[in-house]
Amino acid sequence: MVGNNRKGQLGTGDRIDRSTPVQVLYGKTLRLLFCSLNHTLAVVEHGNECEMLGTGCGHNGRLPGNSRGSVDFVHLDIKIPWSVRQVDSHKESMFLLSCYDMNHHIQYKEPPNQDSSQHLQLLAMKSQQELLMDFKKASNIIEKIKVIEAMMDRFTRSEELKQTTTGQKVTFPLKQQLKVSKQVSSKPSAEKVEPSPENRCSEELRLLRHAVEQLRLEAERVELDKKIVSDQTKG
């Protein structure tokens, strides 16, 4: 291992940077190695099984079960199938790629029950927080608009879920075109009917979608104009 070691990501037992390679994982049969910015993961063979080792910063799930991190490679409580062929880890997630015979089914943990209203509600709340982080990280207006649209979709599903749990069904129009009609009446209405909170929320969401759609189209036109000007300048 060689390079920056301020988070212990080299697994050398300290936080000293290395300009020359240092040997680690003595006596281990290494199958896969993944090096990220602040952590390193290693899949090693242990008999007829594989196990996951990790070192470096452990926050946000970088080292599952060891959030404080480590300057040495430590065992991570992750069940790794023998058929694993690739590991990819990011700030808050980890992906495993397995390759095996179609007749050999690997027993993975069953996904959560999608019919569980409580699970879906918690998932929607968590997704909104993640989308908010994506919005802050977006580098341009187009990306920000896409995140806003995704947040509105999450909001729609969350509100529909609330209505389902209370026994009331309210439908929210998704990406419908805004239609405005002007009506002229010679006779004033004798009684003014106030819209229900559910219908008012539905109408506000539809107007918000229309506004975001117009903003997205305008941003795309601006980006296209910038590209045309840039191509003309290069020409």
Secondary structure as GFF3:
##gff-version 3
##sequence-region A 1 235
A	DSSP	beta_strand	29	35	.	.	.	ID=ss1
A	DSSP	beta_strand	39	46	.	.	.	ID=ss2
A	DSSP	beta_strand	49	56	.	.	.	ID=ss3
A	DSSP	three_ten_helix	59	61	.	.	.	ID=ss4
A	DSSP	beta_strand	70	80	.	.	.	ID=ss5
A	DSSP	beta_strand	84	89	.	.	.	ID=ss6
A	DSSP	beta_strand	94	98	.	.	.	ID=ss7
A	DSSP	alpha_helix	117	137	.	.	.	ID=ss8
A	DSSP	alpha_helix	141	166	.	.	.	ID=ss9
A	DSSP	alpha_helix	197	234	.	.	.	ID=ss10
###
